[in-house]
Amino acid sequence: MSTHHGQHLFFCGALCLMASLSLPASAQNLVTNGGFEDGLKDWGKANASVFEVTAGQAAEGQHFVAIQSPSAKESVIRRVVGGLTAGQEYTLTVKTRKNTITDLRIVLRDTAKKSYVGLIQPLPSEDWKAAKHTFKAPGTEVGLEISARAPGRCDLDDVSIVAGKGDPAVESASAKKGVSAKPAAPGAATATEPFADQIAQFESFDKVHPPKPGAVLFVGSSTIKRWTTLPKYFPEVTVLNRGFGGARMHDVLYYVDRIVIPCKASHIVVYAGDNDLAAKSTPQDVLNDFKAFVAKVRAAQPGTPITFVSVKPSPHRERITAKVAEANRLVQEYIKGEPKLGYVDITGTLKRADGKVDASLFEKDGLHIKESGYKKFDGPIQSRVPAAK
């Protein structure tokens, strides 16, 4: 083991002594096994077929973790990092290379509330590249997890949490995703635009790993983004997930030239609208934005089938039930007269026999769909996609 990592291992035991001597802690890594020289022993249970410790050209020391995610099923390793001072600033840093996992996440959580504290989503890079995220400690400890929620592979090494803002030469997690003060590349999302980080994530991966033409593209809000099991339901075709959390139909229209048209999909499936209606847009607004989306796609790809998935009802948004129904009616009426357009009604699949929304199909927030909910409405969508080819 290198001296660098040996020093890391002594940190937790020496924390109280350092505090009494008032020594600076900014160079000390609280993640004692961040270099993986001792494998994954501090990370709890790990799927060895996904998270494999490998010897070779690591960023630090000789060992790194090769993440090889075979499917969209989420694989996670977790641990708790202690020795923090509540309210003090710390910086999480990770190094990655050869990343092809579009939804690889290094997440910080409040161990008491289980809520997000910070997030890094590494972008593609052939050589080792570091990214960081500065956060305020929610307490004396923080949960740290590494999750692969999409197929692909990535090498990861030198995970660290240090006091302060870390190395100023390391690219921050926000800057690397398009929200820095640096001029953006042509067509890239900028800091003043909504969802800049998520759109930049798509654009970065598409630049390094261009999507093959002819896939079925799913685009929309978190209902699409969180459908990580999409490939399982559509095994005969290549699927692309272009969902971004919080998106409105208006936002899907706004980014169509960046994340939809360049993919040259054989079929486009759209889910959006409930975020619009919850934000006081009208059902007519949803229809107008969808019609403009269709026009944009038609101008670039005249024969591409487009399917609109009905706006879903949800326990959290019962107040907009009437608006949801009206938006669905307007879109369905419009689609009836348009060739190569389709409409899939998932409303009934999410309701009980008494006509009320089945809360058991939703997460605790009453808004996001569980896997059991996706299983309910995958059938109607499956029947539509092949029919439009």
C-alpha positions as CSV (number, residue, x, y, z in Angstrom):
1,M,0.0,0.0,0.0
2,S,1.3,3.5,-0.8
3,T,2.2,6.0,1.9
4,H,-0.6,8.2,0.6
5,H,-3.3,5.7,1.4
6,G,-1.6,4.6,4.6
7,Q,-2.0,8.2,5.9
8,H,-5.7,8.1,5.0
9,L,-6.2,5.0,7.1
10,F,-4.9,6.7,10.3
11,F,-7.2,9.7,10.0
12,C,-10.3,8.5,11.9
13,G,-8.2,7.4,14.9
14,A,-6.3,10.7,14.9
15,L,-9.2,13.0,14.5
16,C,-9.5,14.0,18.2
17,L,-5.8,14.5,18.5
18,M,-5.8,16.8,15.4
19,A,-8.6,18.8,16.8
20,S,-6.8,19.3,20.1
21,L,-3.7,20.5,18.3
22,S,-5.7,22.8,16.0
23,L,-4.0,21.4,12.9
24,P,-5.6,22.0,9.5
25,A,-7.8,19.2,8.4
26,S,-8.2,20.2,4.8
27,A,-5.7,17.7,3.4
28,Q,-7.1,14.7,5.4
29,N,-9.4,12.3,3.6
30,L,-12.2,11.0,5.7
31,V,-12.9,8.2,3.2
32,T,-10.1,5.9,4.5
33,N,-10.5,3.4,1.7
34,G,-11.1,5.9,-1.1
35,G,-8.2,4.5,-3.1
36,F,-9.5,0.9,-2.9
37,E,-6.1,-0.5,-2.0
38,D,-7.9,-2.7,0.5
39,G,-10.8,-3.5,-1.8
40,L,-14.4,-2.7,-0.9
41,K,-14.2,-3.9,2.7
42,D,-15.5,-0.5,4.0
43,W,-18.4,-0.3,1.5
44,G,-20.6,-3.1,2.8
45,K,-22.2,-5.7,0.6
46,A,-21.2,-5.3,-3.1
47,N,-22.1,-7.2,-6.2
48,A,-18.7,-8.6,-7.3
49,S,-20.0,-9.0,-10.9
50,V,-20.6,-5.2,-11.0
51,F,-18.1,-3.6,-8.6
52,E,-14.8,-5.4,-9.2
53,V,-11.5,-4.3,-7.6
54,T,-8.8,-4.3,-10.3
55,A,-5.1,-3.8,-10.2
56,G,-3.5,-1.6,-12.9
57,Q,-3.1,2.0,-13.8
58,A,-5.1,3.6,-11.0
59,A,-5.5,7.3,-10.3
60,E,-4.0,6.7,-6.9
61,G,-2.1,3.7,-5.7
62,Q,-2.4,0.5,-7.7
63,H,-6.1,-0.5,-7.3
64,F,-9.3,0.9,-8.6
65,V,-12.9,-0.2,-9.0
66,A,-14.1,-1.3,-12.4
67,I,-17.9,-0.9,-12.5
68,Q,-19.4,-3.1,-15.1
69,S,-23.2,-2.7,-15.1
70,P,-24.8,-5.3,-17.4
71,S,-28.3,-3.8,-17.4
72,A,-30.5,-0.9,-16.2
73,K,-31.2,-2.6,-12.9
74,E,-29.7,-0.4,-10.2
75,S,-26.5,-1.6,-8.5
76,V,-25.3,0.2,-5.4
77,I,-22.5,0.2,-2.8
78,R,-22.9,2.3,0.3
79,R,-21.0,3.3,3.4
80,V,-21.2,5.9,6.2
81,V,-18.3,8.4,6.7
82,G,-17.9,9.9,10.2
83,G,-15.7,12.5,11.8
84,L,-17.5,15.6,10.3
85,T,-18.5,18.8,12.0
86,A,-22.1,19.7,11.5
87,G,-22.5,22.8,9.3
88,Q,-18.9,22.9,8.2
89,E,-18.0,22.8,4.5
90,Y,-16.5,19.6,3.0
91,T,-15.6,18.6,-0.5
92,L,-16.4,15.2,-2.1
93,T,-14.0,14.3,-4.9
94,V,-14.0,11.3,-7.3
95,K,-11.8,10.3,-10.2
96,T,-13.2,8.4,-13.2
97,R,-12.2,7.3,-16.7
98,K,-13.7,5.4,-19.6
99,N,-17.2,6.1,-18.4
100,T,-20.1,4.8,-20.5
101,I,-22.7,4.6,-17.7
102,T,-25.2,7.4,-18.5
103,D,-26.6,7.3,-15.0
104,L,-23.6,6.7,-12.7
105,R,-24.0,8.6,-9.5
106,I,-21.9,9.3,-6.4
107,V,-24.4,10.5,-3.9
108,L,-24.2,12.1,-0.4
109,R,-27.1,11.6,2.0
110,D,-28.1,12.9,5.4
111,T,-28.0,9.6,7.3
112,A,-30.8,10.7,9.7
113,K,-33.3,12.1,7.1
114,K,-32.1,9.9,4.1
115,S,-32.2,13.0,2.0
116,Y,-29.8,14.2,-0.7
117,V,-26.9,16.3,0.4
118,G,-24.9,16.3,-2.8
119,L,-24.4,14.5,-6.1
120,I,-21.7,13.9,-8.7
121,Q,-22.5,12.4,-12.1
122,P,-19.2,11.7,-13.9
123,L,-19.0,12.6,-17.6
124,P,-17.1,10.5,-20.2
125,S,-13.3,10.8,-20.1
126,E,-10.7,8.6,-21.7
127,D,-8.1,9.4,-19.0
128,W,-8.5,9.8,-15.3
129,K,-10.5,13.0,-14.5
130,A,-11.5,14.4,-11.2
131,A,-14.8,16.1,-10.3
132,K,-15.8,17.6,-6.9
133,H,-18.8,18.8,-5.0
134,T,-18.6,21.0,-2.0
135,F,-21.3,20.6,0.7
136,K,-22.2,21.5,4.3
137,A,-22.1,18.5,6.7
138,P,-25.7,17.7,7.9
139,G,-24.3,16.2,11.1
140,T,-21.2,14.3,12.3
141,E,-21.6,11.8,9.5
142,V,-22.7,11.5,6.0
143,G,-23.9,8.6,3.9
144,L,-21.9,7.9,0.7
145,E,-23.1,5.7,-2.1
146,I,-22.0,4.8,-5.6
147,S,-24.8,3.6,-7.9
148,A,-24.9,2.5,-11.5
149,R,-28.5,2.9,-12.8
150,A,-27.8,2.2,-16.5
151,P,-25.8,-0.3,-18.6
152,G,-22.1,0.4,-19.3
153,R,-18.8,0.5,-17.6
154,C,-16.5,2.9,-15.7
155,D,-13.3,2.9,-13.8
156,L,-13.4,4.8,-10.5
157,D,-10.8,5.6,-7.9
158,D,-9.6,8.0,-5.2
159,V,-13.0,8.9,-3.6
160,S,-12.3,11.5,-0.9
161,I,-14.1,13.8,1.5
162,V,-11.9,16.6,2.9
163,A,-12.7,19.7,5.0
164,G,-12.9,22.9,3.0
165,K,-13.3,23.4,-0.8
166,G,-10.7,20.9,-1.8
167,D,-8.2,21.3,-4.7
168,P,-9.1,24.4,-6.7
169,A,-7.6,22.7,-9.8
170,V,-10.3,20.0,-9.7
171,E,-13.4,20.6,-11.8
172,S,-16.5,21.1,-9.7
173,A,-19.5,18.9,-10.2
174,S,-21.6,21.9,-11.3
175,A,-19.0,23.3,-13.6
176,K,-18.4,20.1,-15.4
177,K,-22.1,19.8,-16.3
178,G,-22.4,23.2,-18.0
179,V,-23.1,25.7,-15.2
180,S,-19.8,27.4,-14.9
181,A,-19.0,30.9,-16.0
182,K,-17.0,29.6,-19.0
183,P,-18.6,30.1,-22.5
184,A,-20.7,27.1,-23.4
185,A,-20.1,25.1,-26.5
186,P,-22.4,25.7,-29.4
187,G,-25.8,24.1,-28.7
188,A,-24.9,23.3,-25.1
189,A,-27.2,24.2,-22.2
190,T,-26.1,27.2,-20.1
191,A,-26.4,28.1,-16.5
192,T,-29.4,30.4,-17.1
193,E,-31.4,27.6,-18.8
194,P,-33.6,25.2,-16.9
195,F,-32.2,21.7,-16.3
196,A,-28.8,22.7,-17.6
197,D,-26.9,20.0,-15.8
198,Q,-29.2,17.2,-17.0
199,I,-29.2,18.4,-20.6
200,A,-25.4,18.8,-20.6
201,Q,-25.2,15.2,-19.3
202,F,-27.1,13.9,-22.4
203,E,-25.0,16.1,-24.7
204,S,-21.7,15.0,-23.3
205,F,-22.5,11.3,-23.5
206,D,-23.9,11.7,-27.0
207,K,-20.7,13.4,-28.1
208,V,-18.4,10.7,-26.8
209,H,-20.8,7.8,-27.5
210,P,-23.1,8.8,-30.4
211,P,-26.5,7.0,-30.2
212,K,-27.0,4.6,-33.1
213,P,-29.9,5.8,-35.4
214,G,-33.0,3.7,-35.3
215,A,-33.6,3.4,-31.6
216,V,-36.9,4.0,-29.8
217,L,-36.4,7.3,-27.9
218,F,-38.4,8.0,-24.7
219,V,-38.4,11.6,-23.7
220,G,-40.1,13.6,-21.0
221,S,-40.2,14.2,-17.2
222,S,-39.2,12.1,-14.2
223,T,-41.8,9.4,-15.2
224,I,-39.4,8.7,-18.1
225,K,-36.2,9.5,-16.3
226,R,-36.9,7.1,-13.4
227,W,-38.0,4.3,-15.7
228,T,-34.6,2.6,-15.5
229,T,-36.0,-0.8,-16.5
230,L,-37.0,0.4,-19.9
231,P,-34.7,-2.1,-21.8
232,K,-36.4,-5.0,-20.0
233,Y,-39.8,-4.1,-21.3
234,F,-38.6,-3.5,-24.9
235,P,-36.1,-6.3,-25.4
236,E,-36.5,-6.4,-29.2
237,V,-35.4,-2.8,-29.8
238,T,-32.7,-0.4,-28.7
239,V,-34.2,2.2,-26.3
240,L,-32.8,5.6,-25.4
241,N,-34.0,7.3,-22.2
242,R,-34.0,11.1,-22.4
243,G,-36.1,11.8,-19.4
244,F,-35.1,14.7,-17.1
245,G,-36.6,15.3,-13.7
246,G,-39.0,18.2,-13.4
247,A,-39.5,18.6,-17.1
248,R,-42.6,20.2,-18.5
249,M,-43.9,19.6,-22.1
250,H,-42.6,23.2,-22.6
251,D,-39.1,22.1,-21.7
252,V,-39.2,19.0,-23.9
253,L,-40.1,21.3,-26.8
254,Y,-37.3,23.7,-25.8
255,Y,-34.6,21.0,-25.9
256,V,-35.9,19.0,-28.9
257,D,-33.1,20.2,-31.2
258,R,-30.5,19.0,-28.7
259,I,-31.6,15.8,-27.2
260,V,-34.2,14.4,-29.5
261,I,-33.6,15.2,-33.2
262,P,-29.8,14.3,-33.1
263,C,-30.7,10.8,-32.0
264,K,-32.5,10.0,-35.4
265,A,-34.9,7.7,-33.6
266,S,-37.2,5.3,-35.4
267,H,-40.0,6.1,-32.9
268,I,-40.4,8.8,-30.2
269,V,-42.4,8.3,-27.1
270,V,-43.3,11.4,-25.1
271,Y,-44.5,11.7,-21.5
272,A,-44.9,15.2,-20.1
273,G,-47.7,17.5,-19.0
274,D,-48.4,17.0,-15.3
275,N,-45.5,19.4,-14.2
276,D,-47.0,22.0,-16.6
277,L,-50.4,21.7,-15.1
278,A,-49.1,21.7,-11.6
279,A,-47.3,25.0,-12.4
280,K,-50.5,26.6,-13.6
281,S,-50.2,26.0,-17.3
282,T,-53.5,25.3,-19.0
283,P,-54.5,22.1,-20.8
284,Q,-54.4,24.2,-24.0
285,D,-50.8,25.1,-23.2
286,V,-49.8,21.5,-23.0
287,L,-51.5,20.8,-26.4
288,N,-49.8,23.8,-28.0
289,D,-46.4,22.7,-26.8
290,F,-46.9,19.2,-28.0
291,K,-48.1,20.4,-31.4
292,A,-45.0,22.6,-31.7
293,F,-42.8,19.6,-30.6
294,V,-44.4,17.5,-33.4
295,A,-43.8,20.3,-35.9
296,K,-40.1,20.5,-34.9
297,V,-39.6,16.7,-35.3
298,R,-41.5,16.6,-38.6
299,A,-39.3,19.3,-40.1
300,A,-36.2,17.2,-39.4
301,Q,-37.7,13.6,-39.6
302,P,-40.9,13.7,-41.6
303,G,-41.9,10.0,-41.2
304,T,-40.9,9.3,-37.6
305,P,-43.8,8.0,-35.5
306,I,-44.5,9.9,-32.3
307,T,-46.5,8.5,-29.4
308,F,-47.9,10.7,-26.6
309,V,-48.4,8.8,-23.3
310,S,-51.4,10.3,-21.4
311,V,-50.7,12.6,-18.5
312,K,-51.0,10.4,-15.4
313,P,-53.2,10.9,-12.3
314,S,-51.4,10.8,-9.0
315,P,-52.3,11.0,-5.3
316,H,-50.1,14.1,-4.8
317,R,-51.8,16.1,-7.5
318,E,-55.5,15.3,-7.1
319,R,-56.2,19.1,-7.2
320,I,-55.4,19.1,-11.0
321,T,-57.4,16.0,-11.9
322,A,-59.8,17.9,-14.1
323,K,-57.0,19.7,-15.9
324,V,-55.2,16.4,-16.5
325,A,-58.4,14.9,-18.0
326,E,-58.9,18.0,-20.2
327,A,-55.2,18.0,-21.4
328,N,-55.5,14.3,-22.3
329,R,-58.8,14.9,-24.2
330,L,-57.3,17.8,-26.2
331,V,-54.1,15.8,-27.2
332,Q,-56.1,12.7,-28.1
333,E,-58.5,14.8,-30.3
334,Y,-55.5,16.4,-32.1
335,I,-53.8,13.1,-32.6
336,K,-56.9,11.5,-34.2
337,G,-56.4,13.5,-37.4
338,E,-52.7,13.2,-37.7
339,P,-50.8,10.4,-39.5
340,K,-47.9,8.7,-37.7
341,L,-49.1,10.0,-34.3
342,G,-50.3,7.8,-31.5
343,Y,-51.9,8.1,-28.1
344,V,-51.5,5.7,-25.2
345,D,-53.9,6.0,-22.3
346,I,-52.3,4.8,-19.1
347,T,-54.9,6.5,-16.8
348,G,-56.9,3.3,-16.2
349,T,-53.9,1.2,-15.4
350,L,-53.1,3.4,-12.3
351,K,-56.6,3.2,-10.8
352,R,-58.4,0.8,-8.6
353,A,-61.7,-0.9,-9.4
354,D,-63.5,1.9,-7.6
355,G,-62.0,4.5,-10.0
356,K,-59.6,6.1,-7.5
357,V,-55.9,6.3,-8.0
358,D,-54.0,3.3,-6.6
359,A,-51.6,4.9,-4.2
360,S,-49.7,1.6,-3.8
361,L,-48.3,2.1,-7.3
362,F,-46.6,5.3,-6.3
363,E,-43.6,6.2,-4.1
364,K,-44.2,7.8,-0.7
365,D,-44.3,11.2,-2.3
366,G,-47.5,10.2,-4.1
367,L,-46.1,11.5,-7.3
368,H,-43.4,9.2,-8.7
369,I,-44.2,5.7,-10.1
370,K,-42.9,2.5,-8.5
371,E,-41.8,-0.4,-10.6
372,S,-45.2,-2.0,-10.0
373,G,-46.7,1.0,-11.7
374,Y,-44.5,0.7,-14.7
375,K,-45.5,-2.9,-15.0
376,K,-49.1,-1.8,-15.1
377,F,-48.8,0.5,-18.1
378,D,-45.9,-1.0,-20.1
379,G,-48.4,-3.3,-22.0
380,P,-50.3,-0.4,-23.7
381,I,-47.0,1.2,-24.7
382,Q,-45.5,-2.0,-25.9
383,S,-48.5,-2.6,-28.2
384,R,-48.2,0.9,-29.7
385,V,-44.4,1.0,-30.4
386,P,-44.2,-2.0,-32.8
387,A,-47.5,-1.0,-34.5
388,A,-46.0,2.3,-35.6
389,K,-42.9,1.0,-37.3
